[in-house]
Amino acid sequence: MIREFSIDNRSLKAGVILIILFFLLLYSSISLWDPDFWWHINTGRYIIEHRALPDEDPFSFTEPGQDETRNSLILKGYWLAQILLYEVYNLGAVHGVILFRTFFLTLTLLLVWRFMRKGEPILGLANLLLVGNTLFYFTGERPQTLTFPLAVLMFMVIQGYLEGGKGKALFFLPLITLIWTNLHGSVLFAAAVIVTYAISAPFFLKDISSGRKTVFAGACILSLLAVFLSPSRETLITGFLDFQTGIIKSESVEFFSPFKLLASYGKFYPSYWISMLAVAFLLLTNIRSVPVSTTLILALSSALSLTGARYMVFYVLATPLLFRLPHIRMRKIAQAAVLLAALVPVIMNLGYFKPFNFSIRETYPAESLKLLHHKSPERIFAYLEWGGFIGFHLPEAKVFIDGRMLNEDTLVRYNAILQGTEAMGQKEWKRNLEKYNVDAIVLPLRDFNTGRPIPLIGRLSEARDWELVFYNEREILFMRKQRQPSVNEGAAY
């Protein structure tokens, strides 16, 4: 009967191995797709070649952002990850990057299981599936990916000490935050977690001695100090706060809440929502036996995830704090239901299963890039998601904008151009192109987010000073006539 459903150790180990192997193959099935990857490795190349971090945007011809806070945070806050990603790409190209990404995601999943292996077996398998599938939504080749195993290690180190472990392991905590702060600005999540532990643990753990409390407090202080040992330390917090109220956040899809993504784009993340429901139920039915620090951290991470989809991953990486507890009470039939529910999003993603798919997603303007290599334009207006790709492959040219979006005014002008804005007899799009002396324009036929045609294409098709050079079902290339003679190399018209 289902009430007596249980898993012995042998079956548990087999299940864990199969789950982790499945996700390893699934993570390697996704082609290189993240548009931000290209400006990250472009920056990594710049740092290595110049032996210095950029003070101003070296890849764009638009004026540098006036907000020095944002400039410092974005230009210097990822330097270690950018060097690593560039070196991996330089050594192993696309194959190397996909294996690198797969390694970090799989390592994260292994650490998650290691952390919660002493909890209820059925719930442990269910949570492993939910975490693994949520990580699947974050297969982007970006600095944030390198921080996922650090998040789990942080929880493991802290909980290990608070549960009676040796003090030596605790002093890995400052090293974790030191590495994290030079990889990605999400180290602020680590800081918030450490502060939460520092405030709650000493007061609610009555069996911990005063000496161990002192050691724990010292490790927490050192870890928080390490957070600010990065080139962007002076703007880490102010830059984050400044970003929360800026137009750039409102324009960036990854910062949309899960509710907005569902309403606007139909994007639904079943493993995330199943996890939210399971955690809420477990907390409500076991509130007295759950450590206060665990409840506070889950509340913090879940609230953060509801403000922006990019934070969902840190929420699920915190859920093992709850699922690892051996005294959690939940009827076997309910545990089985959670396990079955956790299998649903896995089955939904089977269509992506193509292990070791070492390719670049076909959303980049590869054909236009070939033509631009021969035509050598100096200033290129490209679709925002393509700016980093073109900038990396055409280092002799500069782009209007890429995914960094340092300057809000530049983003406004970008949108005015892309939308072909005309008002009160003024061709705003044309005025901006002439202001910056743009000599090439590369666009997709439709906006990636909305699926609608891009208005600028119609404007350019009617303009006398712009020539259609190439187009296919994915991309279209225009060049200014007076800067480039009419040449139809490989055009599909």
C-alpha positions as CSV (number, residue, x, y, z in Angstrom):
1,M,0.0,0.0,0.0
2,I,1.1,3.6,-0.6
3,R,0.9,4.3,3.1
4,E,3.8,1.8,3.6
5,F,5.8,3.1,0.6
6,S,9.5,3.5,1.6
7,I,12.9,3.4,0.0
8,D,15.8,1.2,1.2
9,N,19.4,2.4,1.1
10,R,20.2,0.5,-2.1
11,S,17.2,1.9,-4.0
12,L,18.0,5.3,-2.7
13,K,21.6,5.3,-3.9
14,A,20.5,4.0,-7.3
15,G,17.8,6.7,-7.5
16,V,20.3,9.4,-6.7
17,I,22.8,8.2,-9.2
18,L,20.2,8.0,-12.0
19,I,18.8,11.5,-11.2
20,I,22.3,13.1,-11.2
21,L,23.3,11.3,-14.3
22,F,20.1,12.3,-16.0
23,F,20.6,16.0,-15.2
24,L,24.3,15.9,-16.2
25,L,23.2,14.7,-19.7
26,L,20.3,17.2,-19.7
27,Y,22.6,20.2,-18.9
28,S,25.0,19.1,-21.7
29,S,22.0,19.0,-24.1
30,I,21.6,22.7,-24.2
31,S,23.5,24.6,-26.8
32,L,25.5,27.7,-26.0
33,W,22.7,30.3,-25.9
34,D,23.3,33.1,-23.3
35,P,23.8,36.5,-25.2
36,D,25.6,37.9,-22.2
37,F,28.3,35.3,-22.5
38,W,29.9,37.1,-25.3
39,W,30.5,40.4,-23.6
40,H,31.7,38.6,-20.5
41,I,34.4,36.8,-22.4
42,N,35.1,40.0,-24.4
43,T,35.8,41.6,-21.1
44,G,37.9,38.7,-19.9
45,R,40.0,39.1,-23.1
46,Y,40.3,42.8,-22.4
47,I,41.5,42.2,-18.8
48,I,44.1,39.7,-19.9
49,E,45.4,41.8,-22.8
50,H,45.5,45.1,-20.8
51,R,46.3,43.6,-17.4
52,A,43.8,45.9,-15.9
53,L,40.0,46.2,-15.3
54,P,38.1,48.6,-17.6
55,D,37.2,52.0,-16.2
56,E,34.9,52.8,-19.1
57,D,33.0,50.7,-21.6
58,P,35.7,49.6,-24.1
59,F,33.3,48.0,-26.6
60,S,30.7,50.7,-27.3
61,F,30.9,54.0,-29.2
62,T,28.1,55.6,-27.3
63,E,29.2,57.9,-24.4
64,P,30.0,56.1,-21.2
65,G,27.3,56.0,-18.5
66,Q,27.2,58.9,-16.2
67,D,26.2,56.7,-13.2
68,E,29.7,55.8,-11.8
69,T,28.0,53.5,-9.3
70,R,26.6,51.2,-12.0
71,N,29.7,51.5,-14.1
72,S,31.9,50.2,-11.3
73,L,29.6,47.4,-10.4
74,I,29.0,46.1,-14.0
75,L,32.5,46.8,-15.4
76,K,34.5,45.4,-12.5
77,G,32.2,43.1,-10.5
78,Y,32.7,39.9,-12.6
79,W,36.4,40.0,-13.4
80,L,37.3,36.6,-12.0
81,A,34.5,34.8,-13.7
82,Q,35.1,36.7,-17.0
83,I,38.7,35.6,-17.1
84,L,37.8,32.0,-16.3
85,L,35.1,31.9,-19.0
86,Y,37.4,33.5,-21.6
87,E,40.2,31.1,-20.9
88,V,37.8,28.1,-21.1
89,Y,36.5,29.4,-24.4
90,N,40.0,30.1,-25.7
91,L,41.1,26.6,-24.8
92,G,38.1,24.5,-25.6
93,A,35.8,26.7,-27.7
94,V,32.1,25.8,-27.5
95,H,32.8,22.3,-26.4
96,G,34.8,23.5,-23.4
97,V,32.2,26.1,-22.3
98,I,29.3,23.6,-22.4
99,L,31.3,21.1,-20.4
100,F,32.4,23.8,-18.0
101,R,28.8,24.9,-17.5
102,T,27.6,21.3,-17.1
103,F,30.3,20.6,-14.5
104,F,29.3,23.5,-12.3
105,L,25.6,22.7,-12.5
106,T,26.2,19.0,-11.8
107,L,28.6,19.8,-9.0
108,T,25.8,21.9,-7.4
109,L,23.4,19.0,-7.6
110,L,25.9,16.7,-6.0
111,L,26.5,19.1,-3.1
112,V,22.7,19.5,-2.7
113,W,22.3,15.8,-2.2
114,R,25.4,15.6,0.1
115,F,23.9,18.3,2.2
116,M,20.4,16.7,2.7
117,R,21.2,13.0,2.5
118,K,20.2,12.4,6.1
119,G,16.6,13.6,5.7
120,E,13.5,11.7,4.6
121,P,14.6,9.7,1.6
122,I,11.4,10.3,-0.5
123,L,11.4,14.0,0.2
124,G,15.2,14.1,-0.5
125,L,14.7,12.6,-4.0
126,A,11.8,14.9,-4.6
127,N,13.8,18.0,-3.7
128,L,16.8,16.7,-5.7
129,L,14.5,16.6,-8.8
130,L,13.1,20.0,-8.1
131,V,16.5,21.6,-7.6
132,G,17.9,19.9,-10.6
133,N,15.1,20.9,-12.9
134,T,15.2,24.5,-11.6
135,L,18.9,24.6,-12.4
136,F,17.9,23.6,-15.9
137,Y,16.3,27.1,-16.3
138,F,19.7,28.6,-15.4
139,T,22.0,26.9,-18.0
140,G,23.3,30.3,-19.1
141,E,27.0,30.6,-19.6
142,R,27.5,33.4,-17.2
143,P,29.3,34.3,-14.0
144,Q,26.3,33.6,-11.8
145,T,26.4,29.9,-12.7
146,L,29.8,29.7,-11.0
147,T,28.3,30.8,-7.7
148,F,25.7,28.1,-7.4
149,P,28.0,25.5,-5.7
150,L,29.4,28.2,-3.5
151,A,25.8,28.9,-2.2
152,V,25.4,25.2,-1.2
153,L,28.9,25.1,0.3
154,M,28.0,28.2,2.4
155,F,25.0,26.4,3.9
156,M,26.9,23.2,4.4
157,V,29.7,25.0,6.3
158,I,27.5,27.0,8.5
159,Q,25.0,24.2,9.4
160,G,27.9,21.8,9.9
161,Y,29.4,24.0,12.6
162,L,26.1,24.9,14.3
163,E,25.2,21.2,14.5
164,G,28.5,20.4,16.4
165,G,31.1,20.2,13.6
166,K,34.7,21.2,14.0
167,G,35.6,24.9,13.9
168,K,38.2,24.5,11.2
169,A,35.6,24.0,8.5
170,L,33.9,27.2,9.5
171,F,36.8,29.3,8.4
172,F,36.3,28.2,4.8
173,L,33.3,30.6,5.0
174,P,35.4,33.8,4.4
175,L,37.1,32.1,1.5
176,I,33.7,31.3,0.0
177,T,32.5,34.9,0.2
178,L,35.9,36.2,-1.0
179,I,35.7,34.1,-4.2
180,W,32.0,34.8,-4.7
181,T,32.4,38.6,-4.5
182,N,34.9,38.5,-7.3
183,L,32.7,36.3,-9.4
184,H,29.3,38.0,-9.2
185,G,27.3,40.6,-7.3
186,S,24.9,38.0,-6.0
187,V,27.3,37.7,-3.1
188,L,24.9,40.1,-1.4
189,F,22.6,37.1,-1.0
190,A,25.4,35.3,0.8
191,A,25.8,38.4,3.0
192,A,22.1,38.4,3.8
193,V,22.2,34.7,4.7
194,I,25.2,35.2,7.0
195,V,23.6,38.1,8.8
196,T,20.4,36.1,9.2
197,Y,22.4,33.2,10.8
198,A,24.4,35.6,13.0
199,I,21.3,37.2,14.4
200,S,19.2,34.1,14.9
201,A,21.5,31.2,15.6
202,P,23.1,32.3,18.9
203,F,19.7,33.1,20.4
204,F,17.8,30.0,19.4
205,L,20.5,27.4,19.7
206,K,20.6,26.9,23.5
207,D,23.0,23.9,23.4
208,I,25.8,25.9,21.8
209,S,28.5,27.1,24.1
210,S,29.6,30.7,24.5
211,G,33.0,29.8,23.0
212,R,31.5,28.4,19.9
213,K,29.2,31.4,19.6
214,T,32.3,33.6,19.7
215,V,34.0,31.6,17.0
216,F,30.9,31.6,14.9
217,A,30.5,35.4,15.3
218,G,34.1,35.9,14.3
219,A,33.8,33.8,11.2
220,C,30.6,35.7,10.2
221,I,32.4,39.0,10.6
222,L,35.4,37.9,8.6
223,S,33.0,36.6,5.9
224,L,31.1,39.9,5.7
225,L,34.4,41.8,5.4
226,A,35.5,39.5,2.6
227,V,32.4,40.4,0.7
228,F,33.9,43.9,0.2
229,L,37.3,42.7,-1.0
230,S,36.5,43.2,-4.6
231,P,37.2,46.0,-7.1
232,S,33.6,47.1,-6.9
233,R,33.4,47.1,-3.1
234,E,32.6,50.8,-2.9
235,T,29.5,50.4,-5.1
236,L,28.4,46.9,-4.3
237,I,25.4,47.9,-2.1
238,T,24.7,51.4,-3.6
239,G,24.9,49.9,-7.1
240,F,22.4,47.2,-6.2
241,L,20.0,49.8,-4.7
242,D,20.4,52.2,-7.6
243,F,19.6,49.4,-10.0
244,Q,16.3,48.6,-8.2
245,T,14.8,51.9,-9.1
246,G,16.3,52.3,-12.6
247,I,14.7,51.9,-16.0
248,I,17.2,49.2,-16.9
249,K,15.6,46.8,-14.4
250,S,12.2,47.4,-15.9
251,E,13.5,46.6,-19.3
252,S,15.4,43.4,-18.4
253,V,13.3,40.2,-18.7
254,E,15.4,38.3,-16.2
255,F,14.4,40.8,-13.5
256,F,10.7,40.3,-14.1
257,S,8.8,38.5,-11.3
258,P,7.6,35.0,-12.1
259,F,4.0,36.4,-12.1
260,K,4.9,39.0,-14.7
261,L,6.7,36.5,-16.9
262,L,3.7,34.2,-16.8
263,A,1.2,37.0,-17.6
264,S,3.3,38.7,-20.2
265,Y,5.2,35.9,-21.9
266,G,3.5,32.7,-20.8
267,K,6.7,31.5,-19.1
268,F,5.9,29.0,-16.4
269,Y,8.5,27.3,-14.1
270,P,6.7,24.3,-12.7
271,S,9.5,23.0,-10.5
272,Y,9.9,26.3,-8.8
273,W,6.2,26.6,-8.0
274,I,6.0,22.9,-6.9
275,S,8.9,23.7,-4.6
276,M,7.2,26.8,-3.2
277,L,4.0,24.8,-2.4
278,A,5.9,21.9,-0.8
279,V,8.1,24.2,1.3
280,A,5.1,26.2,2.5
281,F,3.2,23.0,3.4
282,L,6.2,21.6,5.3
283,L,6.8,24.8,7.2
284,L,3.2,25.2,8.2
285,T,2.9,21.6,9.5
286,N,6.3,21.5,11.1
287,I,6.9,25.1,12.2
288,R,7.7,24.3,15.8
289,S,10.5,21.8,14.9
290,V,12.1,23.9,12.1
291,P,15.1,26.0,13.2
292,V,14.3,29.7,13.2
293,S,17.3,30.4,11.0
294,T,15.9,28.0,8.4
295,T,12.5,29.6,8.4
296,L,14.0,33.1,8.1
297,I,16.3,32.2,5.2
298,L,13.5,30.4,3.3
299,A,11.3,33.4,3.8
300,L,14.0,35.8,2.6
301,S,15.0,33.7,-0.4
302,S,11.4,33.0,-1.5
303,A,10.5,36.7,-1.2
304,L,13.5,37.6,-3.2
305,S,12.6,35.1,-5.9
306,L,9.1,36.6,-6.3
307,T,10.7,40.0,-7.2
308,G,12.8,38.7,-10.0
309,A,13.1,35.3,-11.9
310,R,16.9,35.4,-11.7
311,Y,16.7,34.9,-7.9
312,M,14.6,31.7,-8.2
313,V,17.8,29.6,-8.2
314,F,19.0,30.9,-4.9
315,Y,15.6,30.1,-3.4
316,V,15.7,26.4,-4.5
317,L,19.4,26.1,-3.3
318,A,18.1,27.1,0.2
319,T,15.3,24.5,0.3
320,P,17.7,21.7,1.3
321,L,17.9,23.4,4.7
322,L,14.3,22.2,5.2
323,F,14.3,18.9,3.3
324,R,17.4,17.7,5.1
325,L,15.7,17.7,8.6
326,P,15.3,14.1,9.7
327,H,12.4,14.9,12.0
328,I,10.2,16.5,9.4
329,R,6.7,15.1,9.6
330,M,4.8,14.3,6.4
331,R,2.6,11.3,5.7
332,K,4.0,8.8,3.3
333,I,1.2,9.3,0.8
334,A,1.9,13.0,0.8
335,Q,5.6,12.4,0.3
336,A,4.9,10.1,-2.6
337,A,2.6,12.8,-4.1
338,V,5.5,15.4,-3.9
339,L,7.9,13.0,-5.5
340,L,5.4,12.3,-8.4
341,A,4.8,16.1,-8.8
342,A,8.6,16.6,-8.9
343,L,8.8,14.2,-11.8
344,V,6.3,16.2,-14.0
345,P,8.7,19.1,-14.9
346,V,11.4,16.5,-15.6
347,I,9.2,14.7,-18.1
348,M,8.2,18.1,-19.7
349,N,11.9,18.7,-20.4
350,L,12.6,15.4,-22.1
351,G,12.2,17.1,-25.4
352,Y,15.5,19.0,-24.8
353,F,17.4,15.7,-24.1
354,K,20.2,15.6,-26.6
355,P,23.4,14.8,-24.6
356,F,26.6,16.6,-25.4
357,N,25.1,19.0,-27.9
358,F,28.2,21.1,-28.6
359,S,26.6,23.8,-30.7
360,I,25.7,27.5,-30.6
361,R,22.0,28.2,-30.6
362,E,20.9,29.5,-34.0
363,T,19.8,32.9,-32.8
364,Y,22.9,34.8,-33.7
365,P,23.6,36.7,-36.9
366,A,26.3,34.3,-38.2
367,E,25.8,35.2,-41.9
368,S,25.8,38.9,-41.3
369,L,28.9,38.6,-39.3
370,K,30.7,37.0,-42.2
371,L,29.8,39.9,-44.4
372,L,30.8,42.5,-41.8
373,H,34.2,40.9,-41.5
374,H,34.8,41.8,-45.2
375,K,33.1,45.3,-45.1
376,S,34.9,46.4,-41.9
377,P,32.3,48.9,-40.5
378,E,33.5,51.0,-37.5
379,R,30.1,51.5,-35.8
380,I,27.4,48.9,-35.7
381,F,23.9,49.2,-34.3
382,A,22.9,45.7,-33.4
383,Y,19.9,44.1,-31.6
384,L,20.8,44.3,-27.9
385,E,21.1,40.5,-27.4
386,W,23.5,40.5,-30.4
387,G,25.8,43.3,-29.3
388,G,28.1,41.2,-27.2
389,F,28.4,38.5,-30.0
390,I,29.3,41.0,-32.6
391,G,31.6,42.9,-30.3
392,F,33.6,39.8,-29.5
393,H,33.9,38.5,-33.0
394,L,34.6,42.0,-34.5
395,P,37.0,43.5,-32.0
396,E,38.1,46.2,-34.5
397,A,34.5,47.6,-34.5
398,K,32.3,49.0,-31.8
399,V,28.6,48.5,-31.1
400,F,25.9,50.8,-29.9
401,I,24.8,48.7,-26.9
402,D,25.1,45.2,-25.5
403,G,23.6,43.4,-22.5
404,R,25.4,45.6,-19.9
405,M,23.2,48.6,-20.6
406,L,25.4,50.9,-18.5
407,N,23.7,54.1,-19.4
408,E,19.9,54.5,-19.1
409,D,19.9,57.3,-21.6
410,T,21.6,55.0,-24.1
411,L,18.9,52.4,-23.5
412,V,16.2,55.0,-24.2
413,R,17.9,56.0,-27.5
414,Y,18.3,52.3,-28.4
415,N,14.6,51.7,-28.0
416,A,13.8,54.9,-29.9
417,I,15.9,53.6,-32.8
418,L,14.6,50.1,-32.7
419,Q,11.0,51.2,-32.6
420,G,11.6,53.6,-35.5
421,T,10.2,56.5,-33.4
422,E,8.8,59.5,-35.2
423,A,7.1,62.4,-33.4
424,M,6.0,65.8,-34.4
425,G,7.6,65.5,-37.8
426,Q,11.0,64.5,-36.2
427,K,12.6,61.2,-37.2
428,E,14.1,60.3,-33.8
429,W,15.5,57.0,-35.0
430,K,17.3,58.7,-37.9
431,R,18.6,61.5,-35.9
432,N,20.3,59.2,-33.4
433,L,21.8,57.0,-36.1
434,E,23.3,60.1,-37.7
435,K,24.4,61.5,-34.4
436,Y,26.6,58.5,-33.8
437,N,27.6,58.0,-37.4
438,V,26.3,54.4,-37.5
439,D,27.4,52.6,-40.7
440,A,25.9,49.1,-40.2
441,I,22.7,47.8,-38.7
442,V,22.1,44.1,-37.8
443,L,18.6,43.0,-36.6
444,P,16.5,39.9,-36.3
445,L,13.2,40.0,-38.2
446,R,11.2,39.8,-35.1
447,D,11.7,40.8,-31.4
448,F,12.8,37.8,-29.4
449,N,10.5,38.6,-26.4
450,T,7.3,39.7,-28.1
451,G,7.6,37.9,-31.5
452,R,6.5,41.1,-33.2
453,P,8.2,42.6,-36.3
454,I,10.8,45.3,-35.6
455,P,9.6,48.7,-36.8
456,L,13.1,49.9,-37.6
457,I,13.3,47.4,-40.5
458,G,10.4,49.1,-42.3
459,R,11.9,52.5,-41.8
460,L,15.2,51.5,-43.2
461,S,13.6,49.8,-46.2
462,E,12.1,53.1,-47.2
463,A,15.2,55.2,-46.4
464,R,17.3,56.4,-49.3
465,D,20.6,56.4,-47.4
466,W,20.4,52.8,-46.2
467,E,20.9,49.7,-48.3
468,L,19.6,46.2,-47.7
469,V,22.7,44.0,-48.0
470,F,21.5,40.6,-46.7
471,Y,18.6,38.9,-45.1
472,N,17.4,35.4,-44.4
473,E,14.7,34.0,-42.0
474,R,16.8,34.9,-38.9
475,E,18.7,38.1,-39.6
476,I,18.8,41.2,-41.7
477,L,21.8,43.5,-42.5
478,F,21.6,47.2,-43.6
479,M,24.6,49.4,-44.4
480,R,24.8,53.2,-45.0
481,K,25.2,53.8,-48.7
482,Q,27.7,56.7,-48.6
483,R,29.9,54.7,-46.2
484,Q,29.7,51.4,-48.1
485,P,29.2,50.6,-51.8
486,S,26.3,48.5,-52.8
487,V,27.4,44.9,-52.7
488,N,25.2,41.8,-52.7
489,E,27.4,39.0,-51.3
490,G,25.3,36.0,-50.5
491,A,22.1,38.0,-50.1
492,A,18.9,36.0,-50.1
493,Y,16.8,38.5,-52.2
